[in-house]
Amino acid sequence: MQWPPVFTQRMARVSSRISGSTGRRYSKLPNQSLIPAMPFTLSPLFRVQPRRALAALVALLQVLALVVVVGPRPVLASTGAPCVPYPGKDGAAGTLSGVSDVYYAPPAGTLAAGSTAVTLGTIDTTGGGLAAPAVGVGDELLIIQMQDGTFTTTNSAAYGGGAALSSAGLYEYVYVSALAGNVATIVGAGAGNGLLNTYHQAAATATHGQQTYQIVRVPQYTTGTLSNNFHAAYWDGQTGGVAVLDLDSLLTLGSASVYATGNGFRGGGYTVSGTTPAAVLNNDYASSAGMNGTNPPGMGSKAEGIFGTPANLFYYATYTNPSAPAGAAVSAGTTDGYPGGDMAMGAPGNAGGGGTD
C-alpha cells in the first residue's frame, strides 16, 4: 500500500531542553498515534533517517554538536502543520564558510507559550552575524533562551546553590506564515499552532541577572558542503554562540573540522586595582564590581553564564581562523551584572568564579 503524498511527506519534530536531554523525532501515519521514528546511528553525533537530510549545527557555551537527519519533510507534533512550507528555498549553499545565520535581538518583554505573533527586534551583527537576508514569509526560525533563572546569591558557601533555570536552554523551531513590519506570524508546535515555550528578555536586576533569548533565521538550503572555516557568530551578550542550518537533501561533511572555540559565554575580564575596601575579604564569595567607585575593582571577575553577564569580560573578536580566534578584548565596568556582585570566588551556575587575591 502506498500512502498519499500528504502523509509520505510528514514527520514530527519536537523540541527539548538543551541541558543534557536528547530530542526524539516521531513519525505519524494515518489513524495512528505518534510513534518513535527509527534512526540509523552513525555515531553519537549523527542520526540519519531515509529520504531527507536535515542538518543542524549548534555552538553554545563553546560546545558544538552536528546532527544530520534524513527523512520526510518534518511536521509539528500535535498539530500536523508542516514545519516549513518551502524546503530548500535558499537554494544550494555551495561551500559553507564563515557565518551562515542572521541573528535577531528581540525587544524586552515576555514571549508567552501559545503566541503566534513574534516581534523580531533588530538584526545584530556585532558577533559576526549576517546583515541579510531579513526574515521573510516561509522562513524557518530558531528561538532559543540563552540566559535566565535565579540562584542563591548570599556571600557565603551557599552561593550558587538553589538554582532555578526558568526558561534557560529552551528552544524550538517555527516557520513564518505572514509578516507585518517587524512582527512575524508564526506556526509552531504549541497550543493553537503557537509557541511551545515561554521566553524572557530583560536587563539585570537586584534579584536576577540579564535574561536573553535570540531569534535566528535558519537558512534552508538544498545541499551544502562544510569547510573548516564554518562557524557561528560569537556570543556578544545578546545573540550568537549558535549556528544552525536546514538542508533539504544533502550535507557533505568533506572531512571538515567545525570549531566553536570562543563562540560561547565569555570569561571574566582582567582588572588591576591598587586598593580594596577593608570590608572586602579574601574569603568572600560575592563582592561588588563597584567596590572602588568608578575605579577598577579589586579581586577577579566571575565569568558569564546562563544566570547573567558581569561587567568585566574577556573575549575574542576575530574568527578568520575559527580554530584559533584572535583579537583578544576586555570590557570593563563597575555596574554589577550578577545579584550580590560580580567579583570574588563564588561561581554562578555554569560560569566560573573570580579570584580573591
DAPENOR-V318252 format. One record per backbone hydrogen bond with DSSP energy under -1.0 kcal/mol. CO is the residue of the C=O (numbers start at 1). NH is the residue of the N-H. E is the energy in kcal/mol with one decimal. If there is no record, write none. Layout:
co=CO nh=NH e=E
co=CO nh=NH e=E
This chain:
co=4 nh=7 e=-1.7
co=4 nh=8 e=-2.1
co=5 nh=9 e=-1.4
co=7 nh=10 e=-1.7
co=11 nh=75 e=-8.2
co=12 nh=26 e=-2.4
co=18 nh=20 e=-3.0
co=25 nh=37 e=-2.1
co=26 nh=12 e=-3.3
co=27 nh=35 e=-1.9
co=29 nh=32 e=-1.7
co=35 nh=27 e=-2.4
co=40 nh=48 e=-2.0
co=43 nh=46 e=-1.8
co=48 nh=40 e=-2.9
co=54 nh=69 e=-2.2
co=56 nh=67 e=-2.1
co=58 nh=65 e=-1.7
co=60 nh=63 e=-1.1
co=63 nh=60 e=-2.9
co=65 nh=58 e=-2.0
co=67 nh=56 e=-2.2
co=69 nh=54 e=-2.6
co=74 nh=83 e=-1.7
co=75 nh=13 e=-1.9
co=76 nh=79 e=-1.7
co=76 nh=80 e=-2.3
co=81 nh=76 e=-2.6
co=86 nh=89 e=-1.6
co=88 nh=91 e=-2.2
co=91 nh=222 e=-1.9
co=94 nh=225 e=-2.5
co=98 nh=231 e=-2.1
co=101 nh=130 e=-2.4
co=102 nh=217 e=-2.7
co=103 nh=124 e=-2.9
co=104 nh=215 e=-2.0
co=105 nh=122 e=-1.9
co=109 nh=201 e=-1.9
co=111 nh=199 e=-2.8
co=112 nh=115 e=-1.9
co=115 nh=195 e=-1.3
co=116 nh=186 e=-2.7
co=118 nh=184 e=-3.0
co=122 nh=105 e=-2.9
co=125 nh=128 e=-1.8
co=127 nh=234 e=-2.0
co=136 nh=139 e=-1.8
co=139 nh=176 e=-2.5
co=140 nh=218 e=-2.8
co=141 nh=174 e=-2.1
co=142 nh=216 e=-2.9
co=143 nh=172 e=-1.8
co=144 nh=214 e=-2.3
co=145 nh=169 e=-2.1
co=147 nh=212 e=-1.3
co=150 nh=164 e=-2.7
co=152 nh=160 e=-3.0
co=154 nh=156 e=-2.2
co=156 nh=159 e=-2.0
co=158 nh=161 e=-2.1
co=161 nh=152 e=-3.3
co=164 nh=150 e=-2.0
co=165 nh=168 e=-2.5
co=167 nh=170 e=-2.3
co=169 nh=18 e=-1.7
co=170 nh=145 e=-2.7
co=172 nh=143 e=-2.5
co=174 nh=141 e=-2.8
co=175 nh=187 e=-2.4
co=176 nh=138 e=-3.1
co=178 nh=185 e=-2.6
co=180 nh=183 e=-1.8
co=182 nh=120 e=-2.7
co=183 nh=180 e=-2.6
co=184 nh=118 e=-2.9
co=185 nh=177 e=-2.8
co=185 nh=178 e=-1.3
co=187 nh=175 e=-1.7
co=190 nh=193 e=-1.6
co=191 nh=194 e=-1.3
co=193 nh=188 e=-3.0
co=194 nh=190 e=-3.3
co=195 nh=114 e=-1.9
co=199 nh=111 e=-2.7
co=201 nh=109 e=-2.7
co=202 nh=211 e=-2.7
co=208 nh=205 e=-3.2
co=211 nh=202 e=-2.3
co=212 nh=146 e=-2.0
co=212 nh=147 e=-2.1
co=214 nh=144 e=-2.1
co=215 nh=104 e=-3.0
co=216 nh=142 e=-2.4
co=219 nh=246 e=-2.1
co=220 nh=90 e=-2.9
co=221 nh=248 e=-3.0
co=222 nh=249 e=-2.1
co=222 nh=250 e=-1.4
co=223 nh=93 e=-3.0
co=224 nh=252 e=-3.2
co=225 nh=96 e=-3.5
co=227 nh=230 e=-1.5
co=229 nh=98 e=-1.1
co=233 nh=241 e=-3.6
co=239 nh=236 e=-2.2
co=246 nh=221 e=-2.4
co=250 nh=224 e=-1.6
co=252 nh=226 e=-2.6
co=253 nh=256 e=-2.0
co=260 nh=263 e=-2.2
co=263 nh=235 e=-2.6
co=266 nh=304 e=-2.9
co=267 nh=314 e=-2.5
co=277 nh=280 e=-1.7
co=281 nh=284 e=-1.5
co=284 nh=345 e=-1.5
co=285 nh=346 e=-1.8
co=287 nh=343 e=-2.8
co=288 nh=291 e=-1.3
co=290 nh=293 e=-1.9
co=292 nh=295 e=-1.8
co=300 nh=344 e=-1.5
co=305 nh=308 e=-1.5
co=306 nh=148 e=-2.2
co=308 nh=305 e=-2.3
co=312 nh=269 e=-1.8
co=313 nh=331 e=-2.1
co=314 nh=267 e=-1.3
co=315 nh=329 e=-3.1
co=318 nh=326 e=-2.6
co=321 nh=324 e=-2.0
co=326 nh=317 e=-1.1
co=326 nh=318 e=-2.2
co=329 nh=315 e=-2.3
co=331 nh=313 e=-2.1
co=338 nh=341 e=-1.8
co=342 nh=302 e=-3.0
co=343 nh=287 e=-1.7
co=344 nh=354 e=-2.7
co=348 nh=351 e=-1.9
co=352 nh=303 e=-2.6
co=355 nh=300 e=-2.4
